[in-house]
Amino acid sequence: MRYYLIAGEASGDLHGSNLMKGLGAEDPAAEFRFWGGDLMSEAAGGKAPVVHYRDCAVMGIAEVLAKAGRLGRNLKYCKQDIAGWKPDVVILIDYPGFNFRIARFCHERGVRVFWYIAPKTWASRAARNRKLKAWVDKLFVVFPFEVPYFSARNIPFVYKGNPLVDAVDGHEYRSPFKGKYLALLPGSRKAEINRMMPVCMKVADVLGMDVLIAGAPSRTAADYEKFISTRSNVHLMFGRTYDILKYADAAIVNSGTASLEAALTGTPQVVCWSSSWLTFFVADKIWGVRRRIKYVSLGNLCLGRQAFRELIQGDFTVDAVCDEVRRLLENKPYRRHMKEDCAEIRESLGGSGTSTAVARAMIDELKSNTI
């Protein structure tokens, strides 16, 4: 069968690549066309993406407005490409702002639509659930708390666990550094890096310890250089994210996939997030995110309680981060309890083999006449 996948950021590239491997194993005749990155390209035997996710990813209202023209051109091109290639299914991977428009386009033309890593309507913009019911044939969700949420709204879904468990457990670990160090994962988008790095570099100055930055695969050294060039205790590494997390004494992570990866490696962490005032205002006052969910960290959401401290927007300060990092490093009962919480989060996400199980479920859906 012919599979058209759309991932618009680094985490989607990771999940898309593992899904493609699963689909290829279950369907030896599988043909792939995709928007994604280097990992998906590798899974497709070196085939280049239609568009690389580095040309797609944006963060927040302000950046979306600034790049509206390019996003519009990408959207038009994607629709034309799908219509010309005629896939058996279009698989949308997160990236909701773009993918909702593609879902509607495909539905109106009778192309089956699966959505892997469902839009976070449980956090904001719940009105989108009507679009999911109308335009998407099947959701493939990856968090246990999504099961009762989508069940209550009668939106068809499949839950087979979380693919990050496979990604973390399948990595061959090597220590990236001699001595104690603090891991820093400032995000994969340039806007995230520009907001996280100034505060975190001042933290590095105050604490005086070595800091290893996990460079995002879509970024280059130039994106970090202006922040780290004068600091001999700050080191940038690419392609070593899981190693950096695994052997770190503590981690500062941008909320999102990175916080869950840190939890799965058992690394004590503090979760940080900051955006433009416009994005924060819309999320808080218009979408009501803070009224709908108690936490931004996926690990905390999985537990339904706080395992990791969250420093959001105005709370994300040098003093607050330094205080929490010291607590992570020096308070042994606090560290031990956090590691126990990490183990509980891992258990809640199910066992291994998620990507293959999802691929098998997708193929079964395509072969059935029930959709």
Buried (B, 14 or more C-beta within 10 A) or exposed (E): BBBBBBBBBBBBBBBBBBBBBBBBEBBEEBBBBBBBBBBBBBBBEEBEBBBBBBBBBBBBBBBEEEBEEEBEEBBEEBBEBBEEEEBEBBBBBBBBEBBBBBBBBBBEEEBBBBBBBBBBBBBBBBEBBEBBEEBBBBBBBBBBBBEEBBEEBEBBBBBBBBBBBBBBEEBEEEEBBEEEBBBBBBBBBBBBBBBBBBBBBBBBBBBEBBBBBBBBBBBEEEBBEEBBEEEEBBBBBEEBBBBBBBBBBBBBBBBBBBBBBBBBBBBBBBBBBBBBEEBBEBBBEEBBBBEBBEBBBBBBBBBEEBBBBBBBBEEBBBEBBBBBBEBBBEEEEBBEEBBEBBEBBBEBBBEEBBBBBBBBBBBEBBEEEEE
